[in-house]
Amino acid sequence: MKILLINGSPKGKGSNSLKLTYSFLEGFKNEFACNGEEISVDELHIALMNIGACKGCFACWQRTPGICCIKDDMQTIIERQIEADIILWSFPLYYFNVPGILKNVIDRQLPMNLPFMSSGQDGYGSGSHDARYDMEDKRHVLISTCGFYSAEGNYDSVLRMFDHFLGKGNYVTVFCGQGELFRVKELSARTDEYLDTVKKAGSEYAVTGMISDETDTILRTLLYPRDVFEEMADASWGISKTTGEKESDDLVFTRQMAALYNKSAYDGKDRVLEMHYTDMEHTYQIQLGKEGSNVFTDGSLISTTRIDTPFEVWSAISRGEIGGAEALGKQMYTVSGDFSLMIDWDKFFGSNATAKKAEKQSKNTAGQKDPSMMTMLISWITFWIAVSINPEAGAVITLIVVAAVPLIMRNHKFVIWDQLSMVIVAILSAIANVSGTGDIPTNIGYLAFGLFWLLSCLTKEPLCAAYVKYNYGGERAHQNPLFMKTNYILAVAWGSLYVLTAVWTFLLRKVGFGNVLIIVNNMIPALMGVFTVWFEKWYPAWMASGKNN
């Protein structure tokens, strides 16, 4: 299988359209590799070749049939087309048609046709010319990006032209609007998702010679809504729409960031995000509301959240060169005011692709849900309550519950703490049933549970983080110092609480106050739960503010 890639972009290998073409080609080649078939790809970058304009002399029809009188690289292109099985035409949309350098190539295909009139019905117009060479079984794919918010309605002249010389319905198209976004690293989460779909299209084409309706529908979906894209595009020129004056890079960046605001995430709370770029001493305010976002440069609003950051740091974060949470944990920037905006940043400024990708990554191949702390707690809670009331009957009930946990929580992944809990609770329940007393087993249970939390602090992941990290990017949460510090502190707090619970339970029972334990041992963990909810919000915000220095 021979594939010819004709890159008609004046930008050469820097073409945005070529990014799509390479993804399509990757999917195609992967499918062939799976079947053990050989494939060769020949790339022709027109911008790097010498292709002159057609002179209209018809020498290729009369004096030197099939050979152009212009001695340049066009003869190579013709030879490669004749040899190829599939031709990929990759190009951007320039003024509603192909770029001039590619139009030269198309015009110079005249030697590939015979001069005699034909009644071919595969195109448009009032006449045709038969091919000089056998091109009947060749397949063609057109891949292109344009600078409008949508490709719809902008490729009519391109389609008409290719219909004429390839024949209507004899090629497949992948046309994508918002093409300039493929060079913006800050938007890679969304554009990478689109490229994955193009790759899938290539795989489908390798098998069936077509792109499925489902995939084609996704390819036609806008990268971003029209208003968001057009605001970003307008801001990218770096020129004020009102004065025509050039704007600074950080203001352009802030305008584009504001354009990404997802107004559908509006929760009834108006916000003002103040960006202070410390290295440039510029401050801008982004008003976030129900109707969208607006950028203010005069500082006239009262901010609800303020970010003090070097512009280079925030730019690096937006490009994905460093994680935002990681940079915050290292105090490369600080945040003051309402910290909830930072917690829900992806919801307000991220694309749907980010959310979908995170959701997809959080599920394993079996389709199970993320681990749940309830898996661990079911066994312990049942044990402490049931065995305290009646050691023998409670132990039997606990053993039944422990045995049922894998069934009850079958849709969730299990972690080591779930498995250890079931084993230890089962052993302690058996001891309570045999001994007929629940005091010692429940007391050992408090101690063991506390040690779980404390010992986990000696590992790379405290116990609580094993369950909640999936809300913070999964394994990527380990690179978030704020997340890790918060969970280490909470793990120490909970571990210490249950070790102390074991101590005071032993002492109170010894002096005859065991009857108050049910109240104490339930009330204090409940208060600790309230503290945990508060601490999870307060501590990251306090650390982010830089006030701990």
N, C-alpha and C positions, 0 to 999 in steps of 0.2 A: 504494500500500500504506500503510494507516494502522495504526500501532501505538499502543496505549494502555498506559502503564506506571502501575500502581497500586501506590504504595509505602505499605504498611501498617505501617511501623515507627514507633513513637513517637519514635525518634531522628531521624526525617526524613532529610535528606541525609547524616547521619552514620551511617546504617545499614550494618552489615557485610553484610547480605543484598543491599543495593543495589550493593555492589561487584561481587558475582557477576552481578547483573542487568545492570549496565553492560557487563561483559565479554561476556555473552551477546548483548547488543544490538549491541556493536561487531562481533562476528563476523557477526551477521545483516546489518548494514548494509554491511559490506565485501563480502559475497557479492552483495548487490543492486547495489552500486556497480560491481562487475566486469561485471555484465550490463547496465549502463546504465539500470536501472530506478529510478524515484523512490520515496522512502520518507519518511514523516513520522512523527515520534514526539511524542506528547503525554504529559507527565509530570504525574501527580497525586500530591502528597505529602499523605496524609491528615492527618498531624500538624499541617499548616499550614492545614487546612480546618475549617470549622464543620459537623460532622456529629453531629446528636443521635441519641439512642437511639429505636428504634421504639416507638410507644405502643400498638400492637396494636389500634387503633381501626377498622381496615379501611375508612377513608374512601376510600383509594385504589382500593378495589374497588366501593364503593357510591356515595358522594356525588360524588366527583370522580375517575372512572375514569382510572387511569394517572398521577394527580397526587397526591403526598403532601401531607398537610395541614401538615406541618412545613416552614416556609420557611427552608431553609438551603442548603448547597452540594450536597446529595445529588442534586438534579435535574440539576446539571451533570455529575455522575459518570454518571448514567443516560444522558444524551444522548451523552456521549463513548463509552460502551460500545456504544450502538446504532450509532454511526458507525464504530467500529474494526473492522479485519479480524483483528487479533491483540491479545489482552490478556495482558500480563505481570503476574502477581500476585507482588509481592515483599514478603516479610515474615519476621520472626524467629519462632521457636517460643516462645510464652509459655504456660507451664503446660500443655504438650501440645496446644495449639491456637493459633489465630491471636490476635494482640493484640486487646484489647478494642475499640480504635478501628476496626480492620478488620472485626471482627465486627459492629459497628454498620452499616458499609457493606453487609455481606452481608445483614443483617436488613432493611435499608431497600430492598433490591431487590424487595420485595413488589409495588410498582406495575408491575414489568416482567412480572408474571404475571397471567393471568386467574383469576377467583375459582372457576370451575367445575371440578369434579373431573374428572380424566383418568386413563386407564389407562396412562400412559407407563411404558415398561419400561427406561428408560435409567438409572435410579437405584436407590435402595433404598427400603424402606418399603412401606406398604400403599396408597399413593395418590400422586397427582401433580397438577400444574396446568400447563396449556399456557402457552407464552410469549405475551405480548401482542404482541411484536415478532418479526420474523424474525431469530432468532439462530442459525439452523441451521449456517451456513457459518463461523462465527467459531471461531478457534483460541485455545487458552489454554495458558499455560506458568506453572507454579508454581515459584518460586525462593525457597529459604529456607535459613537457617542456624540451628543450635541450639547450646546450650552443653554438650551431652554429647559424649563422645569419638567417638560414631558417630550417624548419623541413623537407623540401622536400628531399627525397633520403636518409634520415638517419634512417628511421624506418623500412626498409625492413625486417630485421631479427625479429623485434618485431611483425610485421604484420604476418609473416609466422608462428611464434610460436603460436600466438592467433588463427590464422586460423586453426591450427591443433587441438586444444582442445576446441575451441568454435564453429568452423565452419565458413567458409568464408562467409562474408556478414551478420553474425549474431551479429554484434556489430557496434557501432558508435564510431568515433574517434574525439578528439580535440587535435591536436598536434601543439605546438607553439615553434618556435625558439626564441633565445634571452631571454631565461628563467631567467637568472640572473638579468635582468633589473627590474623584479617585486619586488625586495627587495630594489631598489634604490629610495628613497623618492623624489629625485630631478627630477625623470622622471615620477612621478605619473600621470601627466596630460595625458601622452600617454598610460601608462599601465592601468590606470583606464578606459579609453575609451575601451581598449581591453576587460577588465573584464566585462564591460557593455554588450559587444557583446556576451561573453560567457554566461552571465546571460540570454540574449535573446535566445541563443541556448538551454539552459535548459528549458525555457518556451515553446519553440517549441517542444522539445522532449516530454514534459509532455502531449502535446495535440496530436501529430501525431506519436510519436515514432521515429521521424527523425529530422534532422537539415536541414532547407531549403537551397537551393543552394545559395541564396543571402547571407545568414548569413555565410555559409561555406566559401564563397569567401572572405568575410571580415576577417574571422578567419585565412585565409591563407595569408593575406596581412602582409608584414613585418612591425614590430614595427618601425624600422628605416632602412634606406637604408644600404646595405651591408657595404660600406666603412665607414659610420658613426659608425655602431655598432662595426665593427672590430677595429676601432681606439679607441673607448671607452673601449672595452674588453682588448686590449693590454695595455692601460694605467692603467687599474684597478689593474694589478699585482704589480705596484709600482716599477718596475725594468726597468732600461734604456735598450732600444733595442740595443744600440751601445756598452755600456760598461758593462752591466750586473749588475751595481751597484744599490743599493736601492735608490729610489727617495723620497723626502719629501712629506708629505701628501698634502701640498698646491700645489706642482708642479703636482702631480697626478691629483688633482682636476682640475687644470687649463688645463691640457691636455684633460681631459674628456669634459670640457666646450668647448674647441676649437673644439673637434670632433663633437659637436652639431651644429656647424656653418652651416647654410643653404645657400649653395653657389648659389642656384637658386634665392635667394633674392638679389644677387649682382646687384647694380644699376649703375655700371660704375665707382664707386668711391672706390679706394683702401683705407683701413683703418688699423691702428695699435692700438689695444686696449692694454693699459698697466695696469696690475694689480699689485698694490703695497699693500701687506698684512702688515699692520702697526704693528701688534702684533708679526709678525715673521721676519720683516725686510727683506722680500724677494720680489723681483720685477721680473715679467715675462711679455713678450710681445707676443701678439697673432696677427699675420699678417692675415688679412681678405681680400681675393681677389677673382677673377673670378674662379680660379681653386680649391679653398678651403682655408684651414687655416693651419698655421704653428706656433709652439711655439718656442720662442727664450728666452734663459736664460742669454744671455750676454749683454743685453741692447743696442745692436748695431743699433736698428731702432729708427726712430723719431716717437714718439707716436702722434696720432691724438686725442685720448681720453684716459684720465688717471683716474683710479678709486683708491682712497686711502681708504682702508677698513680693519678692523680687519678680519682675516680669518674666525673666528667663526661667525661673522655677515653675511658675504657673503655665508657661508655654510648654515646658518639658512634660508637665503632668498631662496637659491636654493632648500631647502627641503620644502619650503612653510610654514615654521614656523612663518615667518613674511613677510609682503608684501614688495617688493623692493621699491616701491614708498613711502610706509609708512616710511620705514627705512631712505630713503633719506630725506623725509620731516622732520624727527626728527634728521637729520644730524648725523646718525650713521655711515655714510660714505660720502665721497665727490667726486665730479666729476669735472674734468677740461678738457678744450678742446672742441671738437665737441660734443655737447649734443644731436645731432640728433640720434646718435647710441642708447642712452638710451630711447628715445621716441619710436624707432622702435625695441626695444630689442627682443620682441617676434617674430618679423618678421625674425630677423637674427639668433636667438638662440632657438626659440620655435619650437615645433612640429606642424604639420598641425592640430593635435588634439586640440591644444590650440586655434587656430584660429576658427576652426569649432565649438568648445564648446562655445566660446564667441559669435559667430554669432548666434548660436542656442538660447543662453540665452537672446539675445537682442530682440527676437521676442516673442510676447505673443501667447496664444493658438489660437487666431483668425488669426494668421499669419500677423498681422500688423507690419509696420515698426516703428522704433524708432521715438520719437517726433522730429519735425522740427521747428526751430525758424521761418521759413517762414509762418507757420500757424498763428502765432501771428502777424507778420509784414504785411501780406497781407491787413488786415483790416485797420491798422494804416496808411500805405503808401497811400492806396486808399483814405482814408479820408482826409489826409493832402493835397494831390494834388488836388483831385476833388473839395472839398469844398472851397479851396483857389481860384480856378478859377471861380466857379459859385456855390454859397451856396445852392441854391434850387435844381438845376439839379445834382450838385455834391453829395448832400445828398442822392438823390434817387439812383444814381449810387452806392454809398458806401453801402447803405442798401441792394441792390441787391447782391453786392459782399460778404458782410457779411453773407447773407443767403446762398450763394453758397460755402463758405469756408468749411463746413462739407463735401460737395460733392467733392470739389477740392482736399482736403487733407484727403480723406476717408481712404487711405492706411496707414496713420500715427496715432499713439496714440496721444491723446490730453492731455495737462497738464493744471493746473489751470490758468496759464497766458494766454493761448489761449482762454479759456472760458470767463475770465474777459474782455479780449480785445474786443471780439465780442459784449459783453453786453454793455460796456461803449461806444464803437464806434457807436453802433446802437443808443444809447440814445443821444449822441452828434450830430449825423447826423439828428435825428428827430428835435432836437432843432434848428439846422441850417436851416432846411427846413421850419419850422414854423416861425422862426424869420426873415428869409431872409437875414441873415448876417452870415458870417463864421469866423469873427475875434475872437469873444469870445469863440465859441466852439473849434476852432483849438488851441487857446491858452490854454484852459483848458485841451485839449488833450495832449499838450506837458507836462503840469504839471502832469497829471495823469500817463502818460507813464514813466516820470522820477521817480515818487513815487513808481511805480511798482518795478523798479530796487532797489531803496533805501530800501523799506520795505522788500524786499526779503532777504536783508542782516541781518534781524532780525530773520530769520528762519535758519534751519539746512542746507538749500540749496539755494544759490544765484540764481537769475533768469537764468543766462547764463548756470550754471551748470546743470539745469534741462534738457537742450537740448544736451549739449556736453558730459555729463558723460558717455554716451553709447560708446564713443570712448576710454574710459579709464576704462573699466571693469564694467560699470553700477553702481549699488549700492555700489560696492567695492571702487569706486572712493571717497566716503565719508571718507574712511580711509587714503586717500592720502593727507597729509597736504599741499604739494606743489600745487596740483590741486585745493584744496579748497581755499587756500590763493590767488592764481592767480585769481580765479573766483570772490571772494569777492571784490578784488581790482577793477577788471573790472566792476563789478556791481555798485560799488560806483561811478566809473568814468562815466559810461553811465548814471546813475541816476542823478548825478550832472549836466551833460551836458544838459539833457532835462529839468531839473528844471530851469537852467540858460537860456535855450532857451525860456522857457515861460516868463522869466523876460525880456530878451532883446527884445523879440517879442512885448511884451506889450509896452515897452518904445519907441521902434522905430516907432511903429504905432502911438503912442501918439504925437511924434514930427514930424510926416509926412514923415518918411523914410520907410514906409511899403513896397515900391516897391523893396527894396533891400533884403527883407526877403527871397524870393524864392531862391536867390543865396546863401545867408548866411546859411539858414537853411538846405540846401542840401550839401553845400561844407564842413561845419564843421563836420557833421556826417560821411561824406566820409573820411575826415582826421582822425577822431576818429577810423574808421574801419581799416585804415592803421596802426595806433598806436596799435590797439588790436592785429593784426596779428604779429607785431613786439614784443609786450610785452609778448604774449603767449610763444614765443621762448626764449626771453631774460631773463625774470624773473626767470623761473624754473632753467635755466642754471646758473644764478647768485647765486641763493640760494643754488644750488647743489655744487657750487664751494667752499662754506664756506667763501667767501670774505665778507659777510655781518656781520661776527662776529667782 
